[in-house]
Amino acid sequence: MNTQTITQSDIAQLVSNLPKDEVTTLVDHLNETLEERVGAEIAESLDDNQLAELLQVQDSNDAQAMEQWYTKNVTELEEIVADEKAILLGELAENANNISSAAIQPAAA
């Protein structure tokens, strides 16, 4: 389901003065959040049988089987991911000043 991910470039456009290691941590966190949100959105749209199938495929840890399942059962996957990514980046933009300020504050002794 890794069709669109949030990149360091996305972060750099929204948050300035953030050390590289913190950008990497933020990218990882945002991509985990994106995956959770997309998963929740998809789960809400599935019937009980589809949800059971999805869980079975997820348990197999077979990336190709997952991709095939999503392609067959979630035709609007790209749109869902794009929407959730836009929402998440919008939230980041709204809080960019707080993130930048917090990142450049000296650590408390």
N, C-alpha and C positions, 0 to 999 in steps of 0.2 A: 504494500500500500504506500510505498515511498515514492509517490508520483511527483510531488512537489514538496520541496523542503525549504525551510527558512535558512538563508545563508548569511555568512559574515557580511556580505555586501548589503543585504537587506537591513542588517543591524546598523551598519556604518551610515546608511542614509538617514536613520532615525535618531541615533544616539551618538553624540560626539564625546570625545574625551574619556572613552572607556578603554582601559588597558586590554591588550590583546587576549590575555588569559581569561579575563572576565567576559570578553566578547564570545570566546569559545564556550564558556560555561553557559552563557545566556542563549547561544544558538542551540546547544544541546537541550536545555530546559524548554525552550520554545518548541523545538521539534517533538519532544516528548508530549508536551501539552497539545500540540497540533494533532498528533496521532491519537491521543485520548479523545479529543473532541470529535474527530472524524469517526472514530470507532463508535462513540456514543450516538452520533447522528445516524450512522448506518444501522446500529442495533435497534434504534427506535422505529426504523422503517421496515424491519423484517417481521415476517410472521413466525410463529413458533417453530415450524419445520425448517425454515431458512436459518433461523438463529441456531438451532441444533446442528445443522450442517456446518455453519460457520465455526462453531466451537470445535467440532470434530476436525475440521481442516486446520484450525489454529493449533490444536493439540499435536498435529502431525509435524509441526515445524518445517513444513515443506513450502518454501517460498514460491516455487512455481505453481503448486496446487492452490496456494492462496491467491496468486495473481489471476489464475484461471477462474477461481470461484468469484472473485470480485468482478471480473470482466463479464461473467455470465449473469450474476445476480444483482449487481449494483451499477447499472448503466450510467448513472449520473455521478460516478465516483470523482471524476476530474472536477466537476462543478462543485461538489461538496468540499473537496480539498481546497480548491481555489477560494471559495467563500469563507471557510474556516481560517485559512491563512490570512485573508484580507482582514477579518475580524481581529485576529490575534495581533497582526502588525498595527492595526488601528489602535488597539489597546496599548501597545508598546509606544506608539507615537504620542498618545495622550499622557503617558507617564514618563516620557523621555527625559524631561528636566529633572525629575526625581531620581531617575536611574543615573544620569550623568553626575548629578550633585553628590549622590551617595557614593559613587565610585571614586570621586576625587577627594573625598573627605579623609583626613588622616585617621588612622586607626586609633581607637581609645587605648590609653595605657593601662 
